[in-house]
Amino acid sequence: MFREKALGTTVPVTPIEHAVFDSWLKKEPADIQGWVKSSGFSAKPGEISLLAGKDGKLSRVLFGVKDHDGFWDYASLPTALPEGSYRIDARMSAAGATAAATGWALGGYRFERYKSSKGGKLPTLVWPARADKARANAMADSISLVRDLINTPAEDMGPSELAAAARAMGRRHKANVKVIAGDALLKQNYPTIHAVGRASDDAPRLIDLTWGRKSDPKVTLVGKGVCFDTGGLDLKPAAGMLRMKKDMGGGAHALGLANLIMALKLRVRLRVLVPAVENNVSGNAFRPLDVITTRKGITVEIGNTDAEGRLVLCDALVEADSEDPDMILDFATLTGAARVALGTDLPALFCNNDSLAADLEKAGAAVEDPMWRLPLWRPYRQLLESKVADINNVSEGGFGGAITAALYLQEFVRDTTPWAHFDMMAWNLSAKPGRPAGGEAQALRAVFAMLEKRYG
């Protein structure tokens, strides 16, 4: 993917911002001007023109970009250029060089675990001058980890395999990983995690990772780890079940962000909680109108077994809050309502702390990793009222579904604890440069940028 030094055959890639294309072209030699005009190249973002030398070999690449320092601008190159060695022929800031290298690395991402015939060799890039290699590698590795976990089918990424992936990551970074599995969840008072996952042959479990010095600020990540969601006894139709291997995308995000935090040694006391379950159908599956007493003691009536994500998260959130952390950040592929409101590319942000929300939104805009804040609208809390329990896990009707789901989770976090909840798709329906169809990390870079600004 990268090389340290240029070779004699290394080809320069000249990035050209579309806005200054005309002025750039006037300064080029007549043969370049002639080729560019005759080929129709106009430096639109992502547009490429290959120039041959006198020997007929590739001698230069012209490449249209929106911004020299843009994160995704260089992501299209690894799959668009012929095999060989390349270098970016431009002066770049340190941040821009790092972003370009990261974009290049992500542009070469492939999920080929199940392919008999692998793709061919990709081109290599000479590390751009001033690029932070450790940062670029850590960012690309962490996003690729999220994608790999989500893309892996549930047959090979059930609760036990997700726990194994967390243990492997913990060993790499010398973190402590504890896993509570099966009936031990009941003994240690995680009843909703157990209820949702007990119908699967792969026992439910709570993954608990800790890392960092105890004296550093406590940051706790919680991720929904529903490794496959049939909907339970409120069974999904076939179309609704098709992508449910991605329903552990929140857990993948929590682990991917943890990998990035640990790799770059952010000064925090990190804890990661991932309730990992399969929401399956069996004789012991939990039922509609069952009442479960949660870890917090709140009783919840099951209005729908397909609203299981908030059930596994609520026990984990109570445990997260028990340590008085500086903040709790939870990630979940929680509701279709959020996708209806914001589409598939824009995660919904719910937050009980305006300062934290502002920092997250600002970071997202700065690193091209957006999110959109939706309200924790308290009047909608009444929609979760139950006649037989303290709360229902769903509201009647589909109105404001993302908001009512967030309000349910808010019941399990104290108002004094800064908390942000991300309701995300975690999936690309179609390919974009550096973002192939399939599992995707969303808001991960933004959250890390916020954490780095506060604790870096």
C-alpha positions as CSV (number, residue, x, y, z in Angstrom):
1,M,0.0,0.0,0.0
2,F,2.9,2.4,0.9
3,R,6.6,2.7,0.3
4,E,9.2,4.8,2.1
5,K,11.1,6.1,-0.9
6,A,10.4,6.8,-4.6
7,L,11.7,4.4,-7.3
8,G,13.1,5.4,-10.6
9,T,9.8,4.4,-12.1
10,T,7.6,6.2,-9.5
11,V,5.0,8.3,-11.3
12,P,4.0,11.7,-10.0
13,V,0.3,12.4,-9.3
14,T,-0.5,16.1,-9.8
15,P,-3.6,17.1,-7.8
16,I,-5.5,20.0,-9.4
17,E,-8.3,21.9,-7.7
18,H,-11.1,22.3,-10.2
19,A,-11.6,25.9,-9.1
20,V,-8.1,26.9,-10.3
21,F,-7.9,24.6,-13.3
22,D,-7.9,27.3,-16.0
23,S,-5.1,29.3,-14.3
24,W,-3.1,26.0,-13.7
25,L,-3.4,25.0,-17.4
26,K,-2.1,28.3,-18.7
27,K,1.2,27.7,-16.9
28,E,1.7,24.2,-18.4
29,P,3.8,23.5,-21.5
30,A,2.1,23.5,-24.9
31,D,2.1,19.7,-25.2
32,I,0.3,19.3,-21.9
33,Q,-2.2,22.0,-22.8
34,G,-2.9,20.2,-26.1
35,W,-3.3,16.8,-24.5
36,V,-5.6,18.1,-21.7
37,K,-7.8,20.0,-24.2
38,S,-8.0,17.1,-26.7
39,S,-8.8,14.5,-23.9
40,G,-11.5,16.6,-22.3
41,F,-9.9,16.6,-18.9
42,S,-11.2,19.5,-16.7
43,A,-10.1,18.5,-13.2
44,K,-13.5,17.7,-11.9
45,P,-13.1,16.0,-8.5
46,G,-12.1,12.4,-9.1
47,E,-11.3,12.9,-12.8
48,I,-8.0,11.3,-14.0
49,S,-5.8,11.9,-17.0
50,L,-2.9,9.6,-17.7
51,L,0.1,11.2,-19.5
52,A,2.6,9.2,-21.5
53,G,6.3,10.1,-21.8
54,K,8.4,10.0,-25.0
55,D,9.0,6.3,-24.4
56,G,5.3,5.6,-24.4
57,K,5.3,4.8,-20.7
58,L,3.1,6.4,-18.1
59,S,5.0,9.5,-16.9
60,R,2.4,11.6,-15.0
61,V,-1.1,11.5,-13.7
62,L,-3.3,14.6,-13.5
63,F,-6.0,14.3,-10.9
64,G,-8.9,16.5,-10.2
65,V,-9.6,17.3,-6.5
66,K,-12.0,19.4,-4.6
67,D,-9.4,20.3,-2.0
68,H,-5.6,19.4,-1.9
69,D,-6.0,18.4,1.7
70,G,-9.4,16.7,1.4
71,F,-9.8,13.4,3.2
72,W,-11.7,11.4,0.5
73,D,-10.2,13.1,-2.6
74,Y,-7.4,10.6,-2.9
75,A,-9.5,7.5,-2.0
76,S,-10.4,6.8,-5.7
77,L,-6.8,6.4,-6.9
78,P,-5.9,2.9,-5.7
79,T,-8.6,1.3,-7.8
80,A,-8.3,3.7,-10.7
81,L,-4.5,3.7,-11.4
82,P,-2.5,0.9,-13.0
83,E,-0.3,-1.2,-10.8
84,G,3.0,0.7,-10.0
85,S,4.5,3.2,-7.7
86,Y,3.1,6.8,-7.3
87,R,3.8,9.9,-5.3
88,I,1.7,13.0,-4.7
89,D,3.3,15.9,-6.5
90,A,2.1,18.8,-4.4
91,R,2.9,20.8,-1.2
92,M,0.6,19.7,1.5
93,S,0.0,20.5,5.1
94,A,0.8,17.8,7.7
95,A,-2.9,17.3,8.3
96,G,-3.5,17.2,4.5
97,A,-0.7,14.7,3.9
98,T,-2.0,12.5,6.7
99,A,-5.6,12.7,5.3
100,A,-4.4,11.9,1.8
101,A,-2.5,8.8,3.0
102,T,-5.5,7.6,5.0
103,G,-7.8,8.1,2.1
104,W,-5.4,6.2,-0.1
105,A,-5.3,3.3,2.4
106,L,-9.1,3.2,2.7
107,G,-9.4,3.3,-1.1
108,G,-7.6,0.0,-1.3
109,Y,-9.9,-1.7,1.2
110,R,-11.3,-5.0,0.1
111,F,-13.3,-7.7,1.9
112,E,-12.2,-10.9,0.2
113,R,-12.4,-13.4,3.0
114,Y,-14.8,-15.6,1.0
115,K,-13.4,-15.0,-2.5
116,S,-11.7,-17.9,-4.2
117,S,-10.0,-15.5,-6.6
118,K,-8.5,-12.4,-4.9
119,G,-8.2,-9.1,-6.6
120,G,-4.9,-8.1,-8.3
121,K,-2.1,-6.1,-6.7
122,L,-2.9,-2.5,-5.9
123,P,-0.6,0.4,-6.7
124,T,1.7,1.8,-4.0
125,L,2.1,5.3,-2.7
126,V,5.3,6.9,-1.5
127,W,4.5,8.3,1.9
128,P,3.6,12.0,1.4
129,A,6.1,14.4,3.1
130,R,4.9,15.4,6.6
131,A,2.4,12.6,6.8
132,D,1.8,11.2,10.3
133,K,2.4,7.5,9.4
134,A,1.3,6.2,12.8
135,R,-2.0,8.2,12.7
136,A,-2.8,7.2,9.1
137,N,-2.1,3.6,9.7
138,A,-4.1,3.5,13.0
139,M,-7.1,5.3,11.3
140,A,-7.2,3.1,8.3
141,D,-6.7,-0.1,10.5
142,S,-9.5,0.9,12.8
143,I,-12.0,1.8,10.0
144,S,-11.1,-1.5,8.3
145,L,-11.7,-3.4,11.5
146,V,-15.2,-1.9,11.7
147,R,-15.9,-2.8,8.1
148,D,-14.5,-6.4,8.5
149,L,-16.5,-7.1,11.6
150,I,-19.7,-5.9,10.0
151,N,-19.1,-7.6,6.6
152,T,-18.5,-11.0,8.2
153,P,-21.6,-13.2,8.1
154,A,-23.2,-14.1,11.4
155,E,-22.2,-17.7,10.9
156,D,-18.6,-16.6,11.5
157,M,-19.4,-13.4,13.6
158,G,-21.7,-14.5,16.3
159,P,-21.4,-13.4,20.0
160,S,-18.5,-15.8,20.7
161,E,-16.6,-14.6,17.6
162,L,-17.2,-11.0,18.4
163,A,-15.8,-11.6,21.9
164,A,-12.8,-13.4,20.4
165,A,-12.2,-10.3,18.2
166,A,-12.3,-8.1,21.2
167,R,-9.9,-10.3,23.1
168,A,-7.4,-10.3,20.1
169,M,-7.6,-6.5,20.0
170,G,-7.1,-6.4,23.8
171,R,-3.9,-8.5,23.5
172,R,-2.5,-6.2,20.9
173,H,-2.9,-3.2,23.1
174,K,-2.3,-4.8,26.5
175,A,-5.9,-4.1,27.5
176,N,-7.9,-6.2,30.0
177,V,-10.9,-8.0,28.4
178,K,-13.5,-9.8,30.5
179,V,-16.5,-11.6,29.1
180,I,-19.6,-12.6,31.0
181,A,-21.5,-15.3,29.1
182,G,-24.7,-17.3,29.3
183,D,-26.5,-17.7,32.7
184,A,-23.6,-15.9,34.4
185,L,-25.3,-12.8,33.0
186,L,-28.3,-13.5,35.3
187,K,-26.1,-14.1,38.3
188,Q,-24.3,-10.8,37.7
189,N,-27.6,-8.9,37.0
190,Y,-27.7,-8.3,33.3
191,P,-31.2,-9.7,32.7
192,T,-32.2,-7.9,29.5
193,I,-29.0,-8.9,27.7
194,H,-29.7,-12.5,28.8
195,A,-33.4,-12.4,27.8
196,V,-32.7,-11.2,24.2
197,G,-29.9,-13.6,23.5
198,R,-31.0,-16.8,25.4
199,A,-32.8,-18.3,22.4
200,S,-29.5,-18.7,20.4
201,D,-27.2,-21.7,20.5
202,D,-24.4,-19.1,20.8
203,A,-24.9,-17.8,24.3
204,P,-25.4,-14.1,25.0
205,R,-22.4,-12.3,26.6
206,L,-21.2,-8.9,27.7
207,I,-17.8,-7.9,26.5
208,D,-16.0,-5.6,28.9
209,L,-12.6,-4.0,27.9
210,T,-10.6,-1.6,30.0
211,W,-7.4,0.2,29.2
212,G,-5.4,3.2,30.4
213,R,-4.4,4.7,33.6
214,K,-7.0,4.9,36.3
215,S,-6.1,8.5,37.0
216,D,-7.0,9.6,33.5
217,P,-10.4,10.9,32.5
218,K,-12.9,8.0,32.1
219,V,-14.4,7.6,28.7
220,T,-16.9,4.7,28.2
221,L,-18.0,3.3,24.9
222,V,-21.1,1.2,24.6
223,G,-21.9,-0.7,21.3
224,K,-25.0,-2.7,20.3
225,G,-23.7,-6.1,19.4
226,V,-26.7,-7.9,18.0
227,C,-24.8,-10.3,15.7
228,F,-28.0,-11.3,13.9
229,D,-31.5,-10.0,14.3
230,T,-34.4,-12.2,13.2
231,G,-36.8,-9.9,15.0
232,G,-37.4,-12.7,17.5
233,L,-41.0,-13.9,17.8
234,D,-42.1,-10.7,16.1
235,L,-40.2,-12.1,13.1
236,K,-38.9,-9.9,10.4
237,P,-39.9,-10.5,6.8
238,A,-37.2,-11.8,4.5
239,A,-36.4,-8.4,3.1
240,G,-36.0,-7.0,6.6
241,M,-33.7,-9.8,7.6
242,L,-31.4,-9.6,4.6
243,R,-28.7,-7.2,6.0
244,M,-29.1,-8.1,9.7
245,K,-25.5,-9.4,9.9
246,K,-24.8,-5.7,10.3
247,D,-26.9,-5.3,13.4
248,M,-23.7,-5.6,15.5
249,G,-22.4,-2.4,13.7
250,G,-22.6,-0.4,17.0
251,G,-20.4,-2.9,18.7
252,A,-18.0,-2.9,15.8
253,H,-17.8,0.9,16.1
254,A,-17.1,0.8,19.8
255,L,-14.3,-1.7,19.2
256,G,-12.9,0.2,16.1
257,L,-12.9,3.5,18.1
258,A,-11.2,1.7,21.0
259,N,-8.6,0.4,18.7
260,L,-7.9,3.9,17.4
261,I,-7.7,5.4,21.0
262,M,-5.3,2.7,22.1
263,A,-3.1,2.7,19.0
264,L,-2.6,6.5,19.3
265,K,-2.4,6.3,23.1
266,L,-5.0,8.9,24.0
267,R,-4.7,10.0,27.6
268,V,-8.0,8.5,28.8
269,R,-9.2,5.7,31.0
270,L,-11.1,3.7,28.4
271,R,-13.9,1.2,29.0
272,V,-15.8,-0.6,26.3
273,L,-19.0,-2.5,26.9
274,V,-20.5,-4.5,24.1
275,P,-23.6,-6.7,24.8
276,A,-23.2,-9.4,22.2
277,V,-26.3,-11.5,21.3
278,E,-28.3,-13.2,18.6
279,N,-32.0,-12.3,18.6
280,N,-33.2,-15.7,17.6
281,V,-36.4,-17.8,17.7
282,S,-36.6,-20.9,19.9
283,G,-38.8,-22.4,22.6
284,N,-37.2,-20.2,25.2
285,A,-37.3,-16.9,23.3
286,F,-38.6,-13.9,25.1
287,R,-42.2,-13.0,24.1
288,P,-44.3,-10.0,23.4
289,L,-45.9,-8.6,26.6
290,D,-43.3,-10.3,28.8
291,V,-42.1,-8.0,31.6
292,I,-38.3,-7.9,32.3
293,T,-36.7,-6.3,35.3
294,T,-33.6,-4.5,34.0
295,R,-30.3,-4.0,35.8
296,K,-31.4,-0.6,37.0
297,G,-34.6,-2.1,38.5
298,I,-36.8,-0.5,36.0
299,T,-39.4,-3.0,34.7
300,V,-39.9,-3.0,30.9
301,E,-42.9,-4.5,29.0
302,I,-41.9,-6.0,25.7
303,G,-44.1,-4.3,23.2
304,N,-42.1,-5.8,20.3
305,T,-39.3,-8.4,20.4
306,D,-37.8,-6.7,17.3
307,A,-36.9,-3.6,19.4
308,E,-34.2,-5.7,21.1
309,G,-31.2,-3.3,20.6
310,R,-32.4,-0.9,23.3
311,L,-32.9,-3.8,25.6
312,V,-29.3,-5.1,25.4
313,L,-28.0,-1.5,25.6
314,C,-29.9,-0.5,28.7
315,D,-28.2,-2.9,31.0
316,A,-24.8,-2.0,29.6
317,L,-25.6,1.8,30.0
318,V,-26.4,1.3,33.6
319,E,-23.1,-0.4,34.2
320,A,-21.3,2.3,32.2
321,D,-22.9,5.0,34.3
322,S,-22.0,3.3,37.6
323,E,-18.4,4.4,37.4
324,D,-19.2,8.2,37.1
325,P,-17.4,8.5,33.7
326,D,-16.5,11.8,32.1
327,M,-18.8,10.7,29.2
328,I,-20.6,7.8,27.8
329,L,-20.8,7.3,24.0
330,D,-23.1,4.6,22.6
331,F,-23.3,3.4,19.0
332,A,-26.2,1.4,17.6
333,T,-27.9,0.4,14.4
334,L,-31.0,1.1,16.3
335,T,-34.0,2.3,14.3
336,G,-35.3,2.5,10.7
337,A,-36.9,5.7,11.8
338,A,-33.5,7.4,11.9
339,R,-32.8,6.3,8.3
340,V,-36.2,7.6,7.2
341,A,-35.4,11.0,8.8
342,L,-31.8,11.4,7.7
343,G,-31.1,8.8,5.1
344,T,-28.3,6.1,5.2
345,D,-25.2,8.3,5.2
346,L,-26.0,10.6,8.1
347,P,-26.0,9.2,11.7
348,A,-28.5,10.6,14.1
349,L,-27.0,12.1,17.2
350,F,-28.9,12.4,20.5
351,C,-27.2,14.0,23.4
352,N,-28.1,15.2,26.9
353,N,-25.2,17.7,27.1
354,D,-25.1,20.8,24.7
355,S,-21.4,21.3,25.1
356,L,-20.6,17.7,24.1
357,A,-23.1,17.8,21.2
358,A,-21.5,21.0,19.9
359,D,-18.0,19.6,20.1
360,L,-19.1,16.4,18.3
361,E,-20.9,18.4,15.5
362,K,-17.9,20.7,15.1
363,A,-15.5,17.8,14.9
364,G,-17.7,16.1,12.3
365,A,-17.7,19.1,10.1
366,A,-13.9,19.6,10.4
367,V,-13.0,16.0,9.4
368,E,-15.7,15.4,6.8
369,D,-17.5,12.8,9.0
370,P,-20.9,14.4,9.6
371,M,-23.8,13.6,11.9
372,W,-27.1,15.4,12.7
373,R,-28.5,16.1,16.1
374,L,-32.1,15.2,16.8
375,P,-34.0,16.2,20.0
376,L,-34.5,14.2,23.1
377,W,-38.1,15.6,23.1
378,R,-39.4,14.8,26.5
379,P,-43.1,15.2,25.7
380,Y,-42.7,12.0,23.6
381,R,-41.7,10.0,26.7
382,Q,-45.4,9.4,27.4
383,L,-45.6,7.3,24.3
384,L,-43.5,4.7,26.1
385,E,-45.9,4.4,29.0
386,S,-47.0,0.8,30.0
387,K,-50.1,-0.2,31.8
388,V,-48.3,-3.1,33.6
389,A,-44.7,-2.0,33.9
390,D,-42.5,1.1,34.4
391,I,-41.9,1.5,30.6
392,N,-42.6,-0.2,27.3
393,N,-39.7,-0.9,24.9
394,V,-41.7,0.6,22.0
395,S,-44.3,3.3,21.5
396,E,-47.6,2.7,19.8
397,G,-47.4,3.7,16.2
398,G,-44.3,4.6,14.3
399,F,-44.1,8.3,14.8
400,G,-40.8,9.7,16.1
401,G,-39.4,6.2,16.4
402,A,-35.7,7.3,16.6
403,I,-36.6,9.8,19.3
404,T,-38.6,7.4,21.5
405,A,-35.8,4.8,21.2
406,A,-33.3,7.4,22.4
407,L,-35.7,8.5,25.2
408,Y,-35.9,4.8,26.3
409,L,-32.1,4.7,26.6
410,Q,-32.0,8.0,28.4
411,E,-34.0,6.4,31.3
412,F,-30.8,4.4,32.1
413,V,-28.3,7.2,32.2
414,R,-28.3,9.9,34.9
415,D,-28.9,13.5,33.7
416,T,-25.5,14.5,35.3
417,T,-23.5,12.1,33.0
418,P,-22.7,13.6,29.6
419,W,-24.1,11.0,27.2
420,A,-24.2,10.8,23.4
421,H,-26.1,8.2,21.4
422,F,-25.5,7.5,17.7
423,D,-28.2,5.8,15.7
424,M,-26.5,4.8,12.5
425,M,-26.8,2.7,9.3
426,A,-23.2,1.4,9.4
427,W,-23.6,0.3,5.8
428,N,-23.0,1.7,2.3
429,L,-25.8,0.8,0.0
430,S,-23.6,1.8,-3.0
431,A,-19.9,2.4,-3.5
432,K,-18.2,5.8,-3.3
433,P,-14.4,6.5,-3.5
434,G,-12.8,4.8,-0.5
435,R,-16.2,3.6,0.7
436,P,-17.2,0.3,-0.9
437,A,-20.7,-1.1,-0.6
438,G,-21.1,-3.0,2.7
439,G,-20.1,-2.3,6.3
440,E,-19.0,1.3,7.0
441,A,-17.6,3.3,10.0
442,Q,-19.7,6.4,10.5
443,A,-18.9,9.3,12.9
444,L,-15.9,7.3,14.2
445,R,-13.3,9.9,12.9
446,A,-15.5,12.7,14.3
447,V,-15.8,11.2,17.7
448,F,-12.0,10.6,17.8
449,A,-11.3,14.2,16.8
450,M,-13.6,15.4,19.6
451,L,-11.9,13.1,22.2
452,E,-8.4,14.2,20.9
453,K,-9.3,17.8,21.3
454,R,-10.5,17.3,24.8
455,Y,-7.9,14.8,26.0
456,G,-5.1,14.7,23.5
